[in-house]
């Protein structure tokens, strides 16, 4: 059974979300603000955090930023109002994996939660995988992604990725030199209908570049194909690690 933490200062919203998700056999924990959520995460094994942005004591953006600063990569889905477009971008920049707009649809909530937990427990990917030199390992240039240990190194140095970032990178490494639009990426990686997908994908691509590129402003790996989407350029694996 997976543990989901619902963090919202409104009891009615926590209650509604608990009803939706308890029916899927998830174990539900509750918090009223970001500070309380962080304290629960320190004590409990949480598999997903569903968190509102606007809350007293500590808002969702601050709590999320602290969580990521601590190196905790559990999936985080933010709850936002339709008018909070700026907050959605702030949340994605702080490390959110996805967001759900209020008023939310129960079917959408359960679908997105399931998608994030699947990704967290076991990173998926394309069936058209590039052949790795050993099972579960993908290499491109100085990048080595080990799907068995869920780790990434660049030129031998470890790089910490969130589950969503790992999923995106794995998909690109399995589909080198192929261009995918933001909507296609969202369908492939998130497994959901790509409504409002462009902002989400753009922010995650930027985060990936900041982690895997020497110069994120002039990327060697993740390139833009203007008007079409993104692709990962195939690179020769250095002989020293090949």
N, C-alpha and C positions, 0 to 999 in steps of 0.2 A: 504494500500500500504506500502511495506517495503522499508526502506532507505538503500541503499548500497553505501558505500564509496570506491571509487577506488583511490588508492594511487600509483602513478608511475611517475617518472620524464620524461618519454617519452610520448608526447602528442598522438602519433599514437596508442600506446598501450591502453591508456585511452579511446581514441575514439573507437577503435575496441571493447573493453570490454563493453563500454556504448551501442553500437549498439546491441551486443548479449543480454545484460540483459534488456535493455529498451523494447525489444520485448516481454519479460516475465512480463511486467507491473511493474517492479521495478522502484523506484525513485532513480536516480543516482546522487551522489555528487562526486566531484573530488578534489584531493590534489596532489601536486607535490613532497612532501617529508614527512618524518615522523613527523616533527614538525608541519607542516600545518595540517596533519591528526589528531593529538592529539587536536589541537585547534578546529577543526570542531567537533570532538566527544564531546568536552566539551559543545558545543552550541546546537548540533542537536541530535535527537534521532536516532542513527545509529543501524541497526539490523545486519549488517555484514560488515567487513572490508576486502577488497581484496587488498593486498599490496605487492609491489616489495621489494626485499631485498636490492639491490644495488641502493642507491639514495644519492644525495648530501644533505648537511645541517644536516639531521638525517636519518640514514639508517633504514630499516625495522626491524632489530633485536632490535636495541635500542628503537625504537618507541613501539614495541610489549612489551618489558620488562617493559617500563614505564607504559604502559596501564595496564598490569597485576599487577604491584606494586600498582596502584591506586585502585585495586579491581574491575576493569571493566572486565566482562567476556563475552563480545560480541564475536561471532565466528570470527576468523581471518584465512583467507586462504592466504598463501604466494605464490608469483610468483617467481619461481627459474629457473635458467638455468640448462641444463642437467649435466653440469660439476660441479655444486655447491652442491655436496653431503654433504660436511661438513656444508655448510650453511643450508641445509635442517634439519640436526640434531640440529644445533644451534637454528633454528627457532622453532622446536618442543620443545626443552628444555626451550625456552623462553616463551612458552605457546601457540604456534600456534595450531589450530585444524586440519589443513590439509595443503597440498601444491599442486600447479599445476605447471607442468614443461613447460617451453617455448621451442619451439613454441607450443601454446596451441590449443586444439580443441574446437570450440564453443560449441559442444554438451557436452563435458566433463565439461567445465566451468559452464554452466547452471545447469547441473546435480549436481555438487558438491555444488554450491551455494544453490540450492533448498534443498539439504540434510541438510546443516548446518542451514539454517533458520528454517526448520521444527523442528530440534533438539532444537534450541534456543527458539522457541515459545512454543513448547510442547514436552517434553521429551517422547520418545516412549519406546518400550521394547517388550519382548517376550510375547506370548499369554499363555505360560505355567508358569504362575506366582505362586509363593508360596503364600499361603493364609495369608493375613495380619490380625492382630487383629482388625484393624479398616480400613475403606476404604482408599486406597491410601498410606498406611503406611507399609513399609517393615522393619523387624528387623532381625538382625543376630548378636548374641553376644551383644556387647555394641554399635553397629551401629544401628541407626534409620534413615531411609530415608523416608521423607514425600513428596510424589509426588504431593500433592496438593499445598503445599507452596514452593516446589522445594528447600528443605533444608535438610541438613544432620547433625546429631550430633553423637559424640562418647562419651559414658559415660556422656551424657547430655551436652557436650561442643560442640558449633557450629563449623562446618568445612566448609570452603568456597571452592566450586568446580566450575570449568568451566562447561558449558552445556555438552561438550563432556565427561568430567570426570564423570558427574552425569549420563549420558546415559550408560557409561560402567559399572559403579557401580550398577545401577539399573538392568542391564541385568544379571550381576553376581548374585545379590541377588535374582533374580527371577529364577535362575538356579543353586542353590547351589550344590556343589560337582560334577558338570559336567565339563569336560575338553573341552576347545575350542582352536583350533589352531589360530595363528594370522590372517590367511586368513578368517577363520570362523567368528572371532570377527569383522573383518573389514566389512565383508558382513552384519553381523547382526546389527552392531552399525552405521557404516557410510553409509550403504546401497549402496555401490558402488563396482565396480570390484576391487579386492584386488591387483592391481599392485603396487609393492613397499610397501606393507602393513606392513611388519615385523618391519621396523624402526619406523613407525608411532605408531603402537600398543605398541611396547616395551617402547617407551618414555612415552606414556600416562599411561601405567601400573606403570612405575617407579614414575611418578608424583602422582598417586593415592596412592601408598604405602607410599610415603613421607607424605601424608596427613592423612591417616587412620590408619597406623600402628604405634605402640609404638616404635618398632625398625624396620625400613624399610629393613635393611640388613637381618633380620630374621623374615619375615612376619608371622603373625598368620592367616590372612584372605586370602590374594591373594598369592597363591602358584604356583610354576612352576611344571608342570609334564614333566620332561625332555624328549625331543624328540616329545612331543605331543602338549603342549600349556600351558594354564593357567586355574586355577579354583579358586572359592571362597569356602573355607571350612566352613561348617555349624558349628555354635557355639551356645551354650545354652544362651538364653537371661537371664541376671541377674534378680533375683526376684524383685529387687528394682525398675526396670523400666518395668517389665514384666506384 
